[in-house]
């Protein structure tokens, strides 16, 4: 009796299917997964749908805001501006207080 699936044929069939699946796995790894990993290790963004490796752009560049390194300097400049405004307001208040006391003294001298 001549059988179609002998042990030798089954082992060859199993090993060939295993080899094809293993080759497919390595091909998938190298052609699909690896480009994304290489892109991300380079500090870029990987889009798996379009398979595009893009350079990220800072929001500060788009909106015209100061870069993160310049933020501290911009914040310090704004704080200095606020302190100057507060100082001028304090001087104006002091001038009003002096003028009020002068007017009170003049009114008190006029009434006596």
Residue, then its C-alpha position, 0 to 999 in steps of 0.5 A: x500500500x502506497x500512502x500519500x502522507x508518510x512521516x518523511x513527507x509530513x516532516x518536510x511539509x512541516x519544515x517548509x511551512x515553518x521556514x516560510x513562516x519564519x521568513x515571513x516574520x523576518x520580512x515583516x520585521x525588517x520591512x514594517x516594524x524596523x523603519x518605524x523604530x529607526x525613525x523614532x530612535x532618530x528623534x522623528x515621528x513615524x506614521x505607520x499608515x503612510x509610512x512617512x518619517x517626519x521631522x517634528x516642528x515646534x509649536x513655537x515656530x508655527x505660532x511665533x512664540x518664544x522657544x522654550x530656551x527663550x521662555x525664561x528670558x521672556x518671562x523675566x522681562x515680563x516680570x521686570x515690566x510688571x515690577x516697573x508698573x507696580x513701582x510707578x503705581x506705588x509712586x503715584x499713590x505716594x504722591x497722592x497721599x502727600x498731596x492729600x496731607x498737604x490739602x488737609x493741612x491747608x484746610x486745617x490752617x484755613x479753618x483755624 
